[in-house]
Amino acid sequence: MTRYLISFDDGAMTFPDEDLPDVAKAAHDVVQQAQDAGVWVFGGGVESQRASVVATDRRVTDGPYPETKAVLGGFAIVDVSSREEALDWAAKIAFACRCAQEVRELLPDPTV
């Protein structure tokens, strides 16, 4: 099994405010499906207004790097048997959240 990060940018979910209850229900339903299928690892929305960057010298600055155009808005990590299966889950999440999803394979845990 391989873990994949499925994510979307902050601001990508553009739908009328009155649709939020339906989108939230659809998103929770997809999470439940992934949990029932045994592929859900972890996920959630990201509060981008409180981002901080900690440098190697321990200096803390507010916000992501100034040159960053896209900021993470939410993510899911799934553990599946193939990239195609990860893409299928991303499609379900995209439909539920009404926004495109990016899919990236996570590196395996290092052996100790």
Residue pairs with C-beta under 8 A, 6 or more apart in sequence:
1 79
1 80
1 81
2 79
2 80
2 81
2 82
2 83
2 86
2 105
2 106
2 108
3 41
3 77
3 78
3 79
3 105
3 106
4 77
4 78
4 79
4 80
4 83
4 86
4 89
4 90
4 103
4 104
4 105
4 106
5 75
5 76
5 77
5 102
5 103
5 104
5 105
5 106
6 43
6 75
6 76
6 77
6 78
6 86
6 89
6 90
6 93
6 101
6 102
6 103
7 72
7 73
7 74
7 75
7 76
7 101
7 102
7 104
8 72
8 73
8 74
8 75
8 97
8 99
8 100
8 101
8 102
9 70
9 71
9 72
9 73
10 46
10 48
10 70
10 71
10 72
10 73
11 71
11 73
12 73
12 99
12 100
13 23
13 73
13 97
13 98
13 99
14 98
14 99
15 23
15 98
19 98
23 96
23 97
23 98
26 95
26 96
26 97
27 93
27 96
27 97
29 96
30 89
30 92
30 93
30 96
31 40
31 43
31 76
33 92
34 40
34 76
34 78
34 89
39 78
39 79
39 80
39 85
39 89
40 76
40 78
41 77
41 78
41 79
42 76
42 77
43 74
43 75
43 76
43 77
44 74
44 75
45 73
45 74
46 71
46 72
46 73
46 74
46 75
48 64
48 71
48 72
48 73
51 62
51 63
51 64
51 71
52 60
52 61
52 62
52 63
53 60
53 61
53 62
53 63
53 64
53 65
54 60
55 61
64 71
74 97
76 89
76 93
77 106
78 86
78 89
80 86
80 89
83 103
83 105
86 103
86 105
87 103
90 101
90 102
90 103
91 101
93 101
94 100
94 101
